[in-house]
Amino acid sequence: MAAQETPDHIIRTRAVTADAILANRADLRPYPYRLISIVSHRGIGGDQVTQALAAAEVLETFGWQLVSVSEFASSRIVHAIMRRR
């Protein structure tokens, strides 16, 4: 089992992995900012988007709203940008 992403790490990077959200290993309660990025590394193309959107839907149940989904061509990593409501 992968280690939990610590709140300090998430705060410092302003990012959390989709894997951590979907496996319930990320605690965003102490997160002080309004915006955060969900990062999806798993799979390719459509799989990464699917994973990022699934994680975004989980966060929506906790008061977050999806702002944008982007794939950065140079890194091939998908980011779902979320805003706290």
C-alpha positions as CSV (number, residue, x, y, z in Angstrom):
1,M,0.0,0.0,0.0
2,A,1.3,3.4,-0.9
3,A,2.0,6.0,1.8
4,Q,-0.5,8.7,2.5
5,E,0.3,12.0,1.0
6,T,0.9,14.3,3.9
7,P,-1.0,17.5,4.4
8,D,2.3,19.4,4.5
9,H,3.3,18.0,1.1
10,I,-0.1,18.8,-0.4
11,I,0.0,22.3,1.0
12,R,3.6,22.9,-0.2
13,T,2.9,21.6,-3.8
14,R,-0.7,22.7,-4.0
15,A,-1.3,19.4,-5.7
16,V,-2.6,15.9,-4.8
17,T,-2.6,12.8,-6.9
18,A,-5.7,11.2,-8.2
19,D,-4.5,7.9,-6.9
20,A,-4.4,9.3,-3.3
21,I,-7.9,10.7,-3.6
22,L,-9.4,7.6,-5.1
23,A,-7.7,5.4,-2.4
24,N,-8.8,7.7,0.4
25,R,-5.1,8.5,1.3
26,A,-5.3,12.3,1.1
27,D,-6.5,14.5,3.9
28,L,-7.5,18.0,2.6
29,R,-9.1,19.2,5.8
30,P,-6.1,21.4,6.8
31,Y,-5.5,22.6,3.2
32,P,-5.6,26.5,3.5
33,Y,-5.9,27.5,-0.2
34,R,-8.9,27.9,-2.5
35,L,-7.4,26.1,-5.5
36,I,-5.7,22.8,-5.9
37,S,-4.5,20.6,-8.7
38,I,-5.4,16.9,-9.0
39,V,-2.5,15.2,-10.8
40,S,-3.1,12.0,-12.8
41,H,0.0,10.0,-13.8
42,R,-1.6,6.6,-14.4
43,G,-2.4,5.3,-17.8
44,I,-2.2,7.2,-21.1
45,G,-4.4,9.8,-22.7
46,G,-8.0,9.0,-22.0
47,D,-7.2,6.9,-19.0
48,Q,-5.5,9.8,-17.2
49,V,-8.5,12.1,-17.9
50,T,-10.9,9.5,-16.6
51,Q,-8.9,9.1,-13.4
52,A,-8.6,12.8,-12.9
53,L,-12.3,13.3,-13.4
54,A,-13.2,10.4,-11.1
55,A,-11.0,12.0,-8.4
56,A,-12.7,15.4,-9.1
57,E,-16.1,13.9,-8.5
58,V,-15.0,12.6,-5.2
59,L,-13.8,16.0,-4.1
60,E,-17.1,17.6,-5.3
61,T,-18.8,15.7,-2.5
62,F,-16.5,17.6,-0.1
63,G,-17.3,21.1,-1.4
64,W,-14.9,21.4,-4.3
65,Q,-15.8,22.4,-7.9
66,L,-14.0,21.5,-11.1
67,V,-12.5,24.5,-12.9
68,S,-10.5,23.0,-15.7
69,V,-8.8,19.8,-17.0
70,S,-5.5,20.1,-18.9
71,E,-2.9,17.8,-20.3
72,F,0.6,19.4,-20.5
73,A,2.2,17.9,-23.6
74,S,5.7,18.2,-22.4
75,S,5.0,16.0,-19.3
76,R,2.0,14.0,-20.5
77,I,0.4,14.5,-17.0
78,V,-3.2,15.5,-16.6
79,H,-4.2,18.1,-14.1
80,A,-7.7,18.7,-12.9
81,I,-7.9,22.2,-11.3
82,M,-10.4,22.4,-8.4
83,R,-11.8,25.4,-6.5
84,R,-13.2,25.2,-3.0
85,R,-16.8,26.5,-3.0
